[in-house]
Amino acid sequence: QVQLVESGGGLVQAGGSLRLSCAASGRTFSWYGMGWFRQASGKERNFVAGIKWSGGNTYYADSVKGRFTISRDSAKRTVQLQMNSLKPEDTAVYYCAAAAYGYGASWYQDESTYDYWGQGTQVTVSS
């Protein structure tokens, strides 16, 4: 089994920064890609950012482009999400997810692509 554990969430003022990290443990294999999703209170979970493990191609939701950066450390099997210029609307529980396979051009934004999910970490941005 694979476990994903997120860390780095917290409370920050608008305009501030946070760095989320996701570490994978357990049965290891080559990921196709990893992603970050978020779910605000009372709303659906939405795609935030994704990265293809081989090649490092990155993908972002329009709402975070230019502010968030996803990266990976292949040796440590971790993925990070650097979040800058945070806004109150970024407040949500952030989830890390890992995909063993990916299909289609938009694999990264489809929740069903992902096989493993973390428990989530709360990010709160105050105005």
C-alpha positions, 0 to 999 in steps of 0.5 A: 500500500502507498501512503501520502502525507501532506505537511506545511499548511497553516494560517497566513495573511493575504499576500503571504506564502506557504509551501506544502509538501507531500511525501510518499511511503510504502510500496513504491513504483514509478508514478505517472504523475502527482497533483494537488487538489483543494476543497473549500468548505461546502464546495467541490474538490478542484484541481490546483496543480499537477506534475508529470513525473517523467519530464517534469511537465507542470499544469495549473488551474487558471486561478493559481497560475503565476502564483503557485509552483509545483515541483518534485524531488524524484530521489525523495519521492516528494512533491511540493507546492509553493504558494505565493501571493495568497488570497482569502479565496485560496482557503481550503483543505489541500490534498496531494494525490498520486497517479500510477497511469495517466490517459488523455491530454488532461489526465492531471485535472481528472480526480479519477486519474489518481490512485492514492490520496493524502489526508489533506492539510488546511490552508487558511488565508486571512484578509 
